[in-house]
Amino acid sequence: MAQFEFQAAAVDGSLVVGRQWAASEVALDRELEQRGLTLRSARVSEKTAQPRRMGLKRRELVQFSNQLATVVSAGVPLVDGLDGIAQRMPRPAARACVGALVEKLKAGLSLSEAMQRQPRSFPAVYRASIGAGEASGGLDGVLLRLARYLEWQEGMRATTTQALVYPAILLCALIGLICVLLYFVLPRILMLFPGGTQSLPAETRVVMAASSFARQNAWTLLGLGLGVFGALAMALRNPKGRCVLHGWLLHLPLVGSLARRLATSRWASTASTLQGAGCDVYRVVTIAGATCGNAAMEQGMQRAAERIRQGSTLSQALAAEPANDPLLLQMVSVGESSGSLDTCLAKLVDYYDQEIPREVKRFLSILEPAMLVGAGVIVAFVLLAALLPIFDLYEKLG
């Protein structure tokens, strides 16, 4: 998709000059013809040419899904509908992304095949659902379900991020306060007592030793901290390391339960969307497992998918993995026996939508006071160590 500068002739012979977005010069000619204009010349505008990195943002993908569902349900041809959606996209990169879909459709590919060429804009669950919707003839319903799923995903991400902002700010502020006390405040106070450390209280000597060690090894400590951070980042990029760290996270008190429920909620939401779109069970478990957000549980879902391939039912395959939530196993078993697996999974997601925020609040109600108390004890100890020599001095003077 690009913006063309064109010259065209009107019915009365007058010259019309303008700019218009189109997938190609041929598409531009067709659109102008519908307006009663005959294209004479056209060239791509230099300032608004197709961007090199085209793509859709998450919010744009939700809007795209809703608009395309409306277009398909109204009976508009898919190419014309996508062409119109592309022109309404506000960003050039988004227009280019949808315009590329139009070109692939004109070349004879299906919509899911065209989306396969742009995996960064259209996630695996999205492409699989579109493929199932095309096969079943219910593409409009699948698109609406995908839009709801993406909105839920965005809401869950926003809830999690919002819950972690305050503890992160609090932790940084407390660490900064302790560093200021150890590096700047305490050394200046203790300069008033040049008589040697042996005459100082034991608490003061401990804090002085910590302050001296921190100041003398500041670069070493900084390098060590960066090294630990870098090692964690490398481990998270490595599949085996990420699986080990995520598995360890599941066994932490309070955090583990919350992480397991978040991953299960993501899995259930994706699985419900794919099941409702008509995907087979093996594909549902495989793709939903890849979107759960926890590498250890993802690996467990892959093992469950292999059991399904060997003939096990979904409930049996999931029950063999100890990390799975018992409520998930119960809802899957009910869904299989009643033939409404997608509905049962959707109800499970609704339950988690209400339960996870409550669990986050419970976790924060324990974390925030614990951080405040811990930091308060450390700060109080440092201040006490700085004030005890002053109290001793006043007693001696008295």
Secondary structure as the mmCIF struct_conf table of DSSP 4:
data_model
#
loop_
_struct_conf.conf_type_id
_struct_conf.id
_struct_conf.beg_label_comp_id
_struct_conf.beg_label_asym_id
_struct_conf.beg_label_seq_id
_struct_conf.end_label_comp_id
_struct_conf.end_label_asym_id
_struct_conf.end_label_seq_id
STRN STRN1 ALA A 2 ALA A 9
TURN_TY1_P TURN_TY1_P1 VAL A 11 ASP A 12
BEND BEND1 GLY A 13 GLY A 13
STRN STRN2 LEU A 15 ALA A 22
BEND BEND2 ALA A 23 SER A 24
HELX_RH_AL_P HELX_RH_AL_P1 GLU A 25 GLN A 34
TURN_TY1_P TURN_TY1_P2 ARG A 35 GLY A 36
STRN STRN3 THR A 38 VAL A 44
BEND BEND3 GLU A 46 GLU A 46
TURN_TY1_P TURN_TY1_P3 LYS A 47 THR A 48
HELX_LH_PP_P HELX_LH_PP_P1 ALA A 49 PRO A 51
BEND BEND4 ARG A 52 ARG A 53
HELX_RH_AL_P HELX_RH_AL_P2 ARG A 58 SER A 73
TURN_TY1_P TURN_TY1_P4 ALA A 74 GLY A 75
HELX_RH_AL_P HELX_RH_AL_P3 LEU A 78 ARG A 88
BEND BEND5 PRO A 90 ARG A 91
HELX_RH_AL_P HELX_RH_AL_P4 PRO A 92 LYS A 106
TURN_TY1_P TURN_TY1_P5 ALA A 107 GLY A 108
HELX_RH_AL_P HELX_RH_AL_P5 LEU A 111 GLN A 116
TURN_TY1_P TURN_TY1_P6 ARG A 117 ARG A 117
TURN_TY1_P TURN_TY1_P7 PRO A 119 SER A 121
BEND BEND6 PHE A 122 PHE A 122
HELX_RH_AL_P HELX_RH_AL_P6 ALA A 124 SER A 136
TURN_TY1_P TURN_TY1_P8 GLY A 137 GLY A 137
HELX_RH_AL_P HELX_RH_AL_P7 LEU A 139 VAL A 180
HELX_RH_PI_P HELX_RH_PI_P1 LEU A 181 VAL A 185
HELX_RH_AL_P HELX_RH_AL_P8 LEU A 186 LEU A 190
TURN_TY1_P TURN_TY1_P9 MET A 191 LEU A 192
TURN_TY1_P TURN_TY1_P10 PRO A 194 GLY A 195
HELX_RH_3T_P HELX_RH_3T_P1 THR A 197 SER A 199
BEND BEND7 LEU A 200 LEU A 200
HELX_RH_AL_P HELX_RH_AL_P9 ALA A 202 GLN A 216
TURN_TY1_P TURN_TY1_P11 ASN A 217 ASN A 217
HELX_RH_AL_P HELX_RH_AL_P10 ALA A 218 ARG A 237
BEND BEND8 ASN A 238 ASN A 238
HELX_RH_AL_P HELX_RH_AL_P11 PRO A 239 LEU A 250
TURN_TY1_P TURN_TY1_P12 HIS A 251 HIS A 251
BEND BEND9 LEU A 252 LEU A 252
TURN_TY1_P TURN_TY1_P13 PRO A 253 LEU A 254
HELX_RH_AL_P HELX_RH_AL_P12 VAL A 255 ALA A 277
TURN_TY1_P TURN_TY1_P14 GLY A 278 GLY A 278
HELX_RH_AL_P HELX_RH_AL_P13 VAL A 281 ALA A 290
TURN_TY1_P TURN_TY1_P15 THR A 291 THR A 291
BEND BEND10 CYS A 292 GLY A 293
HELX_RH_AL_P HELX_RH_AL_P14 ALA A 295 ARG A 309
TURN_TY1_P TURN_TY1_P16 GLN A 310 GLY A 311
HELX_RH_AL_P HELX_RH_AL_P15 LEU A 314 ALA A 319
TURN_TY1_P TURN_TY1_P17 ALA A 320 ALA A 320
TURN_TY1_P TURN_TY1_P18 PRO A 322 ALA A 323
BEND BEND11 ASN A 324 ASN A 324
HELX_RH_AL_P HELX_RH_AL_P16 PRO A 326 SER A 338
TURN_TY1_P TURN_TY1_P19 GLY A 339 GLY A 339
HELX_RH_AL_P HELX_RH_AL_P17 LEU A 341 LEU A 397
#
